[in-house]
Amino acid sequence: MTLARTITEKERAAAEIADRLANQHDEPQWRDAEPLRRIADAFRRSANDEAELAKSVHAARADGYSWSAIAAMLGVSKQTAQARYGK
């Protein structure tokens, strides 16, 4: 399995894993799936937060803010900010 890179790829990979787990018959039937549901919910929130962050960075760039200013808000280097959001 290759490492998922986009949010869509990550969601697809998570759905495939969930399907495999749901169809596994060697797992005890009494096992509570709540921890896995919490992971999936946290992932969805994280993906949504990352999408919102990317939109905010692009809006700041469109408004003329420098990569240095944006990087300071993200707590990363200018190069890291450009590499992550400069596309």
C-alpha positions as CSV (number, residue, x, y, z in Angstrom):
1,M,0.0,0.0,0.0
2,T,1.4,3.4,-0.9
3,L,1.2,6.4,1.3
4,A,-1.9,8.6,0.7
5,R,-1.0,12.2,-0.1
6,T,-4.2,14.1,-0.8
7,I,-7.2,14.3,1.5
8,T,-9.2,12.4,-1.0
9,E,-6.6,9.6,-1.1
10,K,-6.5,9.5,2.7
11,E,-10.3,9.3,2.9
12,R,-10.3,6.5,0.3
13,A,-7.6,4.6,2.2
14,A,-9.5,5.0,5.5
15,A,-12.7,3.7,3.9
16,E,-10.8,0.7,2.4
17,I,-9.4,-0.1,5.9
18,A,-12.8,0.2,7.5
19,D,-14.3,-2.1,5.0
20,R,-11.6,-4.7,5.5
21,L,-12.0,-4.5,9.3
22,A,-15.8,-4.7,9.0
23,N,-15.4,-7.9,6.9
24,Q,-12.8,-9.5,9.1
25,H,-14.3,-12.6,10.8
26,D,-11.4,-13.4,13.1
27,E,-12.0,-10.3,15.2
28,P,-14.0,-10.8,18.3
29,Q,-17.6,-9.8,17.7
30,W,-17.9,-8.1,21.1
31,R,-15.2,-5.6,20.5
32,D,-16.3,-2.0,20.7
33,A,-15.5,-0.1,17.5
34,E,-15.9,3.3,19.2
35,P,-12.1,4.0,19.3
36,L,-11.9,3.4,15.5
37,R,-14.9,5.7,15.0
38,R,-13.2,8.4,17.1
39,I,-10.1,8.1,14.9
40,A,-12.2,8.4,11.7
41,D,-14.0,11.4,13.2
42,A,-10.8,13.1,14.3
43,F,-9.3,12.4,10.8
44,R,-12.2,14.1,9.1
45,R,-12.0,17.1,11.4
46,S,-8.2,17.3,10.7
47,A,-8.7,17.1,7.0
48,N,-11.3,19.8,7.1
49,D,-9.1,22.0,9.3
50,E,-6.2,21.4,6.9
51,A,-8.4,22.4,3.9
52,E,-9.5,25.6,5.8
53,L,-5.9,26.4,6.6
54,A,-4.8,26.0,3.0
55,K,-7.7,28.3,1.9
56,S,-6.6,30.9,4.5
57,V,-3.0,30.8,3.4
58,H,-4.0,31.3,-0.2
59,A,-6.3,34.2,0.7
60,A,-3.5,35.8,2.7
61,R,-1.1,35.4,-0.3
62,A,-3.8,36.9,-2.6
63,D,-4.1,39.9,-0.2
64,G,-0.3,40.4,-0.6
65,Y,1.0,38.9,2.7
66,S,4.6,37.6,2.5
67,W,5.6,34.0,3.0
68,S,7.6,35.2,6.0
69,A,4.5,36.7,7.7
70,I,2.4,33.5,6.9
71,A,5.2,31.3,8.1
72,A,5.4,33.2,11.4
73,M,1.6,32.5,11.9
74,L,2.1,28.8,11.1
75,G,5.2,28.5,13.4
76,V,7.3,27.1,10.5
77,S,10.1,28.4,8.3
78,K,9.3,30.5,5.1
79,Q,10.6,27.6,3.0
80,T,8.3,25.1,4.8
81,A,5.3,27.3,4.3
82,Q,6.1,27.8,0.6
83,A,6.7,24.1,0.1
84,R,3.4,23.1,1.8
85,Y,1.1,25.8,0.5
86,G,2.8,27.4,-2.5
87,K,1.1,25.2,-5.1
